[in-house]
Amino acid sequence: MHWGLANRLSRIIKPTTGRTVMLAVDHGYFLGPTRKLEVPGETIRPLIPYADALMLTRGVLRTSVDATADLPIVLRVSGGTSIIGPSLADEVITTAFEDAIRLNVSAVALSIFVGTEHERQTLLSLSELVNEGQRYGIPVLAVTAVGKELGKRDARFLSLCCRIAAELGASFVKTYYCEDFEKVVEGCPVPVVIAGGPKLDTFKDTLQLAHDAISRGAVGVDMGRNIWQSDHPIAAIRAVRAVVHENSPVDEAYDLFEQAKSAEGQT
Ligand code: 5RP
């Protein structure tokens, strides 16, 4: 791996633990003003000290994150669809690579839609980004999007998506947790992080999800709604960090969540 690429990746996946807690706040690119992300800057600002990286679009980065913020940026560079449009899978690259460089990002991210009619288009976009990324030493994160057309989140399907992403040169892959998740990780020769998905019933469920993913080989999470839609987002991200970086058992991390809530006067 080129020095620049390895260096940027090490800003995201921390060499001390080999793990990462990425904060995903890119949802507006197809969902509009998602609940609790209506004013992105207000949601993001208090969480910056606890995130290993921030995943977002250039629009939210420019308008809602201070340029002096000391954390790596994973820039979403795919889009062009909306939740009310005909197909979420019909994504293209939306951001010039030059702009990613100008924004001093540590990685670029795009979604691939394997198994949809737009599979080829999104996989070719991934290849194009990898070519540019190799030229400039910038890692590419491939997001194995499921989209509203594909309900499938089983190990067979996600293994296929992750492996294809790695074969095309993604430096790391983001996918969903599923039963037999270790098979997804085994078949993918680059690091895997998981998305949190829609808000779960309880915060213990979120910690359990992170714990299960880590214990089955994920290097971390790229989580959004289960952190910032929490009534206690700082306590939530701190507890997720304990699971990811310190291998804390779920009950211990949950105790930390409760303590952090009290300490912040958020009870
Ligand atoms: C959408 C994304 C989101 O960043 C991803 O889903 C992570 O957020 P959440 O934990 O809320 O699911 O990549 O394609």
Residues whose N, C-alpha, C, O or C-beta is under 5 A from the ligand:
A	BS01	5RP	A24 D26 V143 A195 G196 G197 P198 D222 M223 G224 R225 N226
